[in-house]
Amino acid sequence: QSLSGTGAIRIGLDFLYRNGFRTAYVSSPTWGNHDSILQTVGFEVRKYRYWNKDKLTLDIDGLIADLEAAPKKSVILLHACA
């Protein structure tokens, strides 16, 4: 149980960091607090492509390419809506 979505993310990230995960990916763009939560826990923060602003659509090819290139034991922060 946690206080808010931000609290849930923090609890999950603390658990993952204690279990050897050190790199985390967030979408570009993402919520403003995601980078700071990850950095506070100790993660190296990397971005994956998400939004194609020219076509106003999901950049599915960029997203897949970035996540396929992620090192093993990377954390991928996904969010469907807010």
C-alpha positions as a printed Julia matrix, in Angstrom:
82×3 Matrix{Float64}:
  0.0    0.0     0.0
  1.29   3.46   -0.82
  0.35   7.08   -0.86
 -0.4    8.09   -4.48
  1.13   6.91   -7.73
  4.36   8.73   -6.95
  4.65   6.9    -3.64
  4.02   3.57   -5.37
  6.71   4.3    -7.94
  9.19   5.17   -5.17
  8.5    1.97   -3.22
  8.88  -0.14   -6.36
 12.1    1.6    -7.39
 13.62   1.18   -3.92
 12.88  -2.55   -4.12
 14.37  -2.89   -7.6
 17.5   -0.9    -6.7
 18.1   -3.09   -3.63
 17.92  -6.08   -5.96
 20.62  -4.99   -8.39
 18.82  -2.83  -10.95
 20.78   0.34  -11.76
 19.53   1.7   -15.1
 16.03   3.01  -15.71
 14.28   4.24  -18.84
 11.53   6.82  -18.97
  9.59   7.98  -22.0
 10.4   11.19  -23.8
  8.35  13.09  -22.8
  7.45  11.93  -19.29
  6.09  13.45  -16.09
  8.39  15.97  -14.45
  8.82  13.99  -11.24
  9.97  10.71  -12.81
 13.6   11.73  -13.37
 13.97  13.12   -9.85
 12.48  10.03   -8.18
 14.81   7.76  -10.13
 17.86   9.9    -9.42
 17.02  10.12   -5.71
 16.93   6.32   -5.51
 20.26   6.1    -7.38
 19.32   5.03  -10.9
 21.04   6.13  -14.07
 18.17   7.65  -16.05
 17.91   7.12  -19.79
 15.16   8.1   -22.22
 13.26   6.02  -24.73
 11.42   7.51  -27.67
  7.69   7.64  -27.19
  5.97  10.55  -28.94
  6.41  11.65  -32.54
  5.47  15.33  -32.33
  5.53  15.79  -36.1
  3.02  13.0   -36.77
  1.2   13.39  -33.41
  1.41   9.67  -32.82
  3.28   7.02  -30.88
  6.84   6.52  -32.14
  6.53   2.75  -32.0
  9.64   2.08  -34.1
 11.78   4.34  -31.9
 10.28   2.92  -28.71
 10.97  -0.67  -29.73
 14.5    0.13  -30.92
 15.38   1.93  -27.68
 13.99  -0.8   -25.44
 15.64  -3.59  -27.43
 18.98  -1.79  -26.94
 18.49  -1.48  -23.16
 20.92  -3.46  -21.04
 19.69  -6.47  -19.08
 18.1   -5.67  -15.73
 16.97  -2.24  -16.91
 13.82  -0.8   -15.4
 11.3    0.5   -17.94
  8.85   3.05  -16.57
  5.66   2.9   -18.62
  2.51   4.93  -18.09
 -0.68   4.55  -20.04
 -2.58   7.61  -18.86
 -2.89  10.12  -16.06
